[in-house]
Amino acid sequence: MVSAAPLERKFWETFCDVIGLESEFRNDAKNPAATKARVAAIIASETADVWRSRFAGKDCCCSIVASLAEAFGDPDYAARGVFGHVLANSEGATMPALPLPLDSAFRASPVAAIASPALGADNEKYLA
């Protein structure tokens, strides 16, 4: 999946060049729905790895959206301890999590699991 926000003209033009958007779709004011559909079709035609390499070093306000599994396994995040915290639900299931609030260096030391409240446990408090 690609997250794209090429709102300024220079970013839009670079984005269009990178994805190979045909000229008839580049003026998205003419038919926004058609442009959106064509961009979606082009993006869907390639893998995230292909887009990651094509967008690398290009200034077009785009990024690849990682799955949770990809984010948890990212070597850069692992080296910084980004997912060093663990959240646990009331049944004891756990998952890696961002340390919140994020510290100034976007690092955190691993800590014990932090339990989350059961569904509805805080209803009275917040609905009062």
N, C-alpha and C positions, 0 to 999 in steps of 0.2 A: 504494500500500500504506500502511496506517495501523498505527503502533505504538501500542498502548494499554495503559496500566497504571493504570486508575482503581481502585486497591485500597481506598482509604478511602471510606466512604459518601458524603461530600460530593463527591468526584471522580466516583464511580459515578453519582450522581444527575445531575450536570451532563452527564456523558458520555451517559447515557440520553436526557436532554432534547435534546441537540445532534443525536443521530442519530435521534431519534424512536422509540425502542424502546417497543413496546407494554407496557402494565402487566403483562400475564401473564408476561412474560419478565424483569421487573426484579428479582424475587427469584430470583437465579440458584441458590440453594441447593435450590430445588424440583426443578429439572431442568437441571443445568449444561450438558448436551449440547444441549438445545433452545435455551437462551439463547445459547450459543456459535454455534450454527448460524444463529440469527436475526440476531445481531450481524454475523456474516460476510456474510450475504446483504445486509443493509442497506449495509454498507461497500462491497461489490462493486457495488452498484447505482449508485454515483456515481464520478466521476473524482477523482484526487488533488487537482486544483485546487479542486473543489467542497468537499472535506473541509478543505483548507487554509484556505479562506475561512470555513467554518463553525466550525472550531476556533480561529480567530484571536481572541485575547483571552479565551478561555474557560479556566478553571482545571480541567482534567479529565485531566491527565497523558497527553496524546496528542500524537503528532507524525506528520508525513508522512515516509515512508521514501523517500529519493531514490535514483534509479538512479545508477550511477557517472557516466554521461554528464551527468546533471543536476547532480551534485555538482561535477564538474570545470568545468562552465559557470556555476556560481552566481556572480553578480557580487560578493556579499559575501565569498566565499572568495577570489575572484580579487584583490580589493582588499587583502586581508590576506596574499596570497602563500601561502595554505594549501597549495596543490598545486604549489609552486614546485620541489620536488624531482622527479627523474625516476629511475625504476627501470628497469634493463635486464636482460633475461634472457641466458642464454648464447648465444642465437642473434642477439642484438642488437636484439630488439624492445623498445620502450620504452613507458612509460605514466606519467602524472602520479602523484605519491604524496605522502602526508603526510610532513612532516619528523619523523623519530623519533630521539631522544625529542623531544616537543613542547617548544618553549621557553616561557618564562613568559608571553609575550604572544601565544602561538599564531600566531607569525609565523616565517617563514624566508626567507632569501635563496635565490634559485635557485642550484643547484649543478650540477656535471657529473653525468652518469649514474653511478649506483652499481650495479655488476654484482652480480647474485644468483648463488649457487652453482648448479651443474648438479644435477639431480635425483640424489640419492644421494651427492653429493660429500662430505658430512660423516658418512656412515653409521658409519664406523669410529670416529670421534671420539666420537659420541654413543651408540653401541651397546656400547662397550667397558666 
